[in-house]
Amino acid sequence: MYLIPVPIDDTAVDTIPEATLKVIRSTSYFVAERSKTARRYIRLLGHPKPQNEITVAEIPKHGSPDMGEIKDWLSGGNNVGILSESGCPGIADPGSEIVAWAHRHGIEVVSLVGPSSILLALMASGFSGQSFVFHGYLPTGRDELVKKLRSLESHAVKFSQSQIFIETPYRNRKLFESMLQILRDDSRLSVHTGLTGLHASSRTMTVKQWKRSGEIILKDDVPAVYIIG
C-alpha cells in the first residue's frame, strides 16, 4: 500500500519526485477522498492508462471505507495507492484508518516523497521546528474560537511550541480578522497561502504589525496555513 502525495498547486507538478511518479504510473487501484479530484491528478501526473482502466474507491465522509474491496485488490497481487486531496495522505486528510487496517493485516505500507503544506509552512515561518502541534481546523463558533486561540497562544509561549492550523478558503478572511481581534499584539502570527504555486506567500509578523500593515493576503479560493509561535 503506497501513500502517494499529490501537488498542492496544479502548476507545481515538479514538486512530485520521479520515484513517486513511477509508482503512480504503475498503479491502477487507488483510494481517495473524492474520485473526481483523484482522477484529475492521476491524469495530470501522466498515468499511461486510460481512465476506464483505473479504479478509484472513495473514502466516505461518514462511516468506514469498503475494506473488502481493497482486500480483494491486494489479494490479487495489485498495489494500492492512497491519494490526498492536496499534499500528503493522512495528514489533514483521510486515510489513516485504511493504513491502520493494512498494518493489522500485514500489508506493507510505503510512504512516498512529496509536498506537505504544513511542513513547508513551518519551515518558512521562523518558528520552532523542534516542538510543534497541528490542530487541524479550529472551532467556528465565536466563543469556542476565542477559547481555542487563547489556549494556542498560551501554549506557544509556555512551551516554545509552534501551533499550526488550517481553514477552508472561504472562511480564511474571517478567521484572520478574528485572530487580529483576539490574539495579543505581541503574539507572532505566520500566514502561508498558495504554497508551491506561482503566487505563494509566507509572512510572519506580530499581530500588531499585521494590524499596522493593513495587508490582507488571503483569497477566498486559496488554502492557507496559520502558525502561532
Stockholm file with secondary structure:
# STOCKHOLM 1.0

chainA/1-229         MYLIPVPIDDTAVDTIPEATLKVIRSTSYFVAERSKTARRYIRLLGHPKPQNEITVAEIPKHGSPDMGEIKDWLSGGNNVGILSESGCPGIADPGSEIVAWAHRHGIEVVSLVGPSSILLALMASGFSGQSFVFHGYLPTGRDELVKKLRSLESHAVKFSQSQIFIETPYRNRKLFESMLQILRDDSRLSVHTGLTGLHASSRTMTVKQWKRSGEIILKDDVPAVYIIG
#=GR chainA/1-229 SS CEEECBCSSTTCGGGSCHHHHHHHHTCCEEEESCHHHHHHHHHHTTCSSCGGGCEEEECCSSSCCCHHHHHHHHHTTCCEEEECSSBSTTSSSSCHHHHHHHHHTTCCCEECCCCCHHHHHHHHHCSCSSSEEEEEECCCSHHHHHHHHHHHHHHHHHTTCEEEEEECGGGHHHHHHHHHHHSCTTCEEEEEESTTSTTCEEEEEEHHHHHHHTCCCCCTTSCEEEEEC
#=GC SS_cons         CEEECBCSSTTCGGGSCHHHHHHHHTCCEEEESCHHHHHHHHHHTTCSSCGGGCEEEECCSSSCCCHHHHHHHHHTTCCEEEECSSBSTTSSSSCHHHHHHHHHTTCCCEECCCCCHHHHHHHHHCSCSSSEEEEEECCCSHHHHHHHHHHHHHHHHHTTCEEEEEECGGGHHHHHHHHHHHSCTTCEEEEEESTTSTTCEEEEEEHHHHHHHTCCCCCTTSCEEEEEC
//
